[in-house]
Structure formats: C-alpha cells, structure tokens
C-alpha cells in the first residue's frame, strides 16, 4: 500500500519490480524480508495470481506504532559555580519509515551527572539509489567528567545476501582529547588517557531469522565484526615532552565484536532468551578513552549504567519471559559477565567477574510501553550483594 511504503523503496527492498521476469526465489523471500521491517506487519498472507502471462502479487500490510519518544529534563543547582542552574536529564527519539521511505533516525542524549554526558545520532538509509546496498551512519559523543571527550563517526555500507543475511563494510573515525591536564603536571608517567586519532576499516556479517523485530518469540540472530586501524597519538602541549620519549606514537589497533541472541518458545506463553555479547580490543597502547562502556539496563543489569571500563569482555543474558498478552510479559533474568580492564601499565590487572539477576515487567498501553526492572549485582570490584545497592529501572516510552 502506497501510504505504508513507497513503491520505489518496496520494489528495491523486496527485489520484485514491475515488469521483471517472475522469480519464485524472490517471492519466497518476501515474507522473511517483511519481518525485518519493524514498522509494519502483514495483515493477510500474500496473494499471488496469474493472468495473461503476468503475475500479480498483493501484499496487505498495516502500520505498527514503533516510533518512540521519551525524555525527562531537570534543573539542579550547579555546585561547580556560585550561581546558575545545571541542565540534566535524558532524551530519546526513534523515527522509523519517515515519509514511507524505510529510513531510520535516532537521537539519544544523556546527562545524568554534572560533568558527564553522551549524545548518539543514527541515520539508516536502506537500498541506496535503488540498489541492494544500505547506508548506516552514526555519531557518538562522550564527555567523561573533566578528564576526556571522545567523538566517533561511523559510515557503513551493507549488502543484503538474501532474506536473512548481510555483509557490511565498516569505516570508523575516532578522535579523543584530554580536557583537564593540571592533575598530570609534574608527573613522571604518562596518564592512562591520551589524545589520539584512530581510523578503522573492517567487515561485518549478520544473520537474522527472528519472527519479529520488535518482540521476537522465536529465532536466532548473529552479528560479528572485525576492524583494524592506525592509531596516532597526539602530543598534548600541556604535558612535558619527555613523557612521550618511549611511547610508540603510531600503532595498529584491532577490534572484534560479537552479538548472538536465541529465542526459544517454551509453550504458547513462554519464551526463553539466551544471548552472548563480546568485545575485544588489541593494541600495544590501550587507554581508558579507548574502552568499551558496559553495565546497566541494556547490558549487565544490577550495575550502574556504563559502570565498567573494558578492553575485553564477554557476558551472557539469560531471560525467561511469560507473556500476559501479545505485547506484555513478566521476566526473570540472570546476566553473567567476564570483564578485563587492562590499559597501559595495567596489563596484569585481575579480570572482573560479574553476576546480575532480578525480575521485571513490560506491558503495553494504548499510548506506549511501561517497563519496570528490579536487579541486584555482585562482582569482584563492587563486592557482595547489597540490597541497599539494588537497581530499579522504570519508565514509560511513548509510541506513535
């Protein structure tokens, strides 16, 4: 239907265009491909008919309310200044299929501490110029208190290999700089945070046969990527020259990332999710502003958001969901993680083992989704389980 998808995009995405010779393989792939689109669903099975040596395919689809907006803004006294207010809060916006074009736009902003904030921008352009190639672009900004800021720009091209798999070419540009240097004045050692520039190139492979993109109950997804790039350390004018005397200013850096999820139905109302996520950085010069940030609601529940700096990590999410209706469910979960935080001069630091567990509920209303999660966590670095340190995540996300 024209009001759900533009015919030009629909033809390019499905690979079925007016006037093309009939191809059964392409027709068989239509339903799996439509399942990958979060913003619509088939309301009826496809109808295929033939007349006068021509085939006619009818697809009845309906829109899904998957666009989201969520935010909270606060004004607090600014403790670092004698007067004035500090703006804190968060804002999330996800737009799918604007103008029936299949595109995706995401904006995510966080400022929950006085000196720390993040900004993430996403733009996905499927079937670029009517081809099977899609463009994914993103920009991430992190300001970590008064120590450093980091900017990462990504430009990726992805080629659909079929209904369920894709191959991508990755390009990432990273720039990071020290903010305050006074604490390093007079030091005999370089800090574990340095100014550098890093350009990485690599490949990504993805496979996805989930039965639903938004709320899957069955299926498997995998994404693996590997990149390599040249890191150039930039000498900071505020630090003594002699601190850089034995530092290799140009090094190769490798990065590998893995995400696997499997949804197994256990009867009509229960689904079991098992997921595995990993990241691996390798270089002779790894710094704190290189690190992954994990912990919190979307990674290791029971811990502070982005509470772990990691040069290598592997964690598993195990979750049982009992569905109250098509879109609402109760959950029990456990997250188990292995985390290495080994920067320069900390190569032998002991790895951290983490365990988080808890329960929660997610239910839909006419205007959005309410989520409530209660979690406890323990790790080598945070100590034994403490009910006073439990994490409660709750919120309401408006969908339109």
N, C-alpha and C positions, 0 to 999 in steps of 0.2 A: 504494500500500500504506500502510495506516494507520501502520505503525511507521516509515516513512520521512518522510512528510508528513501533517500533519493535513488531513482532508478539507476543512475550512473554509478553510484557507490555500490548499490546492491549487486549489480552485474559484475563489477570488478571484484568484489569480495567473494561472491559465490562462484565466480568463474563461468557463469552462464549468461551469455549476452544474446540479444535479439539478432536472429539471422545466422547464428553459429550452428554448425552441424550437431546433431544430437549425440550426447556422450553420457552413457549410463554411469560411468565412474564419477563424473561431476554431479550428476543428480543424486547419487547415493551419498555424496559428501555434504549435501545441503543441510540436512538436519543437524549433524555434528557441528557444522560451522555456525549455524544459528545459535546453538547452545553456548557458543563462546561470547556472544553479544549479551552483555548484562542488561541492556535497556529494552529488550523485547523478548517475547516468548511466542511460540506457535500456539494459536488457539485451536487449530484443527490440523490434522495430518495433511501433508501436501497432496494436491490433486493433480495428476498428470494425465492428459488426454491427447489423442492424435486425431487429426482431421486434415484431409487434403495434403498428405505427406509433410505435415507440420505438427510439431509438438507444442502443447500449451501447458505451462506449469502455473498452478495457482497456489500462492502461499498466503494464508490468513494469519496475520500476526497482530499482537496487541502490545501496547507500550507498557513498560514497567516503571514504577516510580523509584528510580535509583539515584537521581540527583540528590546530593546531601548538602546541608549547611548546618554548621554547629559552631558556637562560639560563646565566649564569656570574656568580658573586659572588666578589669579592676583598677582602681586608683588608690595607691598607698602612699604614705609619707616617704619621701626619699631620704633615707638615712645617710647617704653619701653627700648630701648638700644641706645647707642650713635652711633652705626653703624650696618649695616646689613639690610636685607630685610625681610618682613613678607609675607609668602605664604597664600593667601586667595583664596576662590572660592568654587566650588561645583562639584561633580561628581556623576552621576547616571548610573548604568548599570543593565539591566534586561535581563536575558537569559532564554528563555523558550524552553523546549524539546531538550536540547543538546544531540546529537547523537541519536535522535529519542527515547529517554528513558522516556520522560514525566516529567523529573525533572525540577526544577526551581532554579535559582541562582540570588540573588540580592545584589548589593553593592551600598550604598548611603553614601556620605561624604559631610559635610558642614563645612565651616569655614568662616563665614561672618563677624566676629568680631575678634579683636586681641587676646582675651583670651578665646573665646568660640568656641567649635567645637563638632560635632557629627559624629558618624560612626554607620551605621546599616548594618549588614550582615544577609542574609537569605538563607536557603537551604531547599528545599522541595523534599522529596523522596516518590513518590506515590507507593502504592502496594508493600510494603516492603517484599522482598523474595517471591513475587508472591501471597501475601495474600491480604485481603481486608483492611489491616491496612496501613496507611500512616504516615510517619515521617515528622514533621515540626520542624526545628531548627532555632534559630535566636540569634544574639548577638547585643546588643545596648550599645554604649559608649557615655556618655555625659560629657564634661568638661565645667562647668559653670563658666566662667571668672576665678577669682582667689579664688573662695570660695569652690567648691567641684567638685569631679568627681563621676560618677556612672556607674557601669557595670551591665548589666542584661543579663543572659544566659537563653534561653528557649528551652526546649525539650518536644515536644507534640506528642502524638500518637492519630490518628483519625481513627475511624471505620465508613465506609460507611454503612448507614442503608437502603439505597435504591438509586434511581436515584437522589433524591433531598435533602436528609437529611444525617447528620453525627453526631456522638457523639465522643467527644475527651477527653483525659486525659491530664491535664496541669501540667507541672513542671517548676517553675521559680526560679532562683537563683540570688539574688541581693546583690551587695557589693558597698558601697559608703563611701567615706572618705573626710574629710576636707583637703583643700590644704593649705591655709594660716590661721594661728591662732593668729597672732600678734594683730589683732584688738579686740580679746577677752581677752587679758591679763589684769588682774585687774578688770574684770567684776564680778558682784555679781550674774549674771544669766547665765544659760546655753544658748548658741546660739540656734536659731531655725533650725540649720543644725548640725547634729551629725554623727559620724562614726557608721555604723551598718551593720549587715548581716541579710538577710531575705530569707528564703526558703519557697515557697508557693506551694501548691498542690490543684488541683481542677478539675472541669468538664466544658466542653463547648458543647453547642448544636448549630447546624447550619442547616438552611433550605434555599434552593436557587432554584427558578424555573425561573430565568431570561432567556429571549430569546437569549441573547448574553452576554458573559462575558465582552468583551471589550467595546462595545457601546450598552447597553441594551435600548430597547424602551418599553418593557412590562415585567411585572413580579414583583416578591417580593423576598426579601432576608432578613434573620434574623440571628443574631448570639448573643448568650447570654452565658456568662461565670461567674463562681464564684470560688474564691480560698480562702484558709485560710492558714496561715503560722505563724511561730515563728520568731519574730524579736529579735535579740540580739544586744543591744547597746554596743559598744566597747569604753572603756575609752581612751580618747586621752591623750597621755603623756605630751602634751604641755599645757593642761588645768588643773587648780587646782583641786585636788581630792575632795575638799569639795563641788564643784558644782554638783557632782553626788550623794550627800548624800541622797536626797529624790526622786531619779529617779528610776523607775522600769526598771531594765536592761533587763528583758525578758518579752515580751508581745505578745499576739496574734494579728494578723492583718488580716482583711478581705478586699477583693476587688471584686467588681462586675462590669461587663462591658456589655453594650448593644449597638447593631448596627442594625438598621432597615432601609430598603430602599424599596420604592414602585415606580414603573414606570408605569404611566397610559397614554396610547395613547389617543390623542385628535385629531382625524382625521388622515389623511395619512402622514402629515409632522410635526406634533407637538406632543411632549411628555411632561408630567408634572411629575417631580420628587419631592417626599416628603420623607424626611429622618429624623430619630431621632437617636441621639447618646448620650450615657450617661456613666458616670464612678462614682464609689462610693468607697471611702476608709474609713475604720473604725478601730480605734485603740486609746488607751489612750495616745500613743506617736506618733503623726504625725509631720513630719518635712518637711522643704521646699524641701529637696532632696528626699522625698517620692513622690512629687506631680506629677500629670499629667501636661503636657505642651500642651496648645491648643491656637489657634489663627493662622490666615494665610490662604493661598490658599486652603488647603485641609480640613480645619475645619470651623473657623469663618472668613469669608472673610471681608476685610475692616479693619483688625487689623494686628499688627506686628506678624511675624512668631514666634510661641511659646511664645507670649507675656503675656499669663495668666498662673500663677501657680494655680492649682486647686486640692482641696481634694475631691470635689464633683462637678459634672457638668452635665448639660443636655442642648443640643442645637438641633435645627431643621434647616435643609436646605430645602428651597422651591425654585424650579427652573423650569422655563418653557424653553423648547428647541424647536426652529424652524429649521428643517433640510433643508439645501440647497441641499444636495445630501446624499448618503448613509453614509458618514463619516464626514460631515461638518455641523456645526449648529451655530446659534445665540442663546444667552441665556439672560434671565432676572432672577435675583435671589434675595432672601432675606434670611438671616441667623439670627436666634433668639436664644439667649443663656442665661442660668442661671448658675452662677459660684460661688462656695464657696471656699474661701482661708482661712481655719481655722486650723492653726498649733498650737503647744503648746503655751500657753499664748495668743492666738488669737482666742479662741473658740467662742467668741461672735462677731467677726468681721462681718460687714454687707455684705450680698451677693451682687454680681455684676450682673447687668442685661445688656446684650449687644445686639445690633442690627447692622447688616451689610447688605448692599444692593448694587446692581450695575448691570453691564451688561458685556458681553464679546462675543468672537467669537472663535471657534475652527475649523480649516479647514486642510484637508489633502492634501499633495502633493505627488509626486512620491517617495520622499525620507524621508518623515516624517510628523510631525504634528506641526502646528503653533498655539499657544494659546495666546490670549490677554484678560485680565480681568481688568476692572476698578471698584473699590469698595470704598465705604465710610462706616465708622463705628462710632458708638457712644455707650458709656457705662458709668456707674456711675464713674468709675475710670479714664476714658480717657476724659470725658467731652462731650460737644455738638459737633455736626457735624462740621467739619472744612475742607473746600475744600483744604486748604494747606496741610492737613494731609491725603489726599486720597492715596489709594494704587493702584499701577499699576503693574500687573504681566504680563510679556510676555516672551515667549521663544520658541525655536524650538527644538523638540525632534526627533532625527534621528531614523528611524525604519529600521530593516534589517532582 
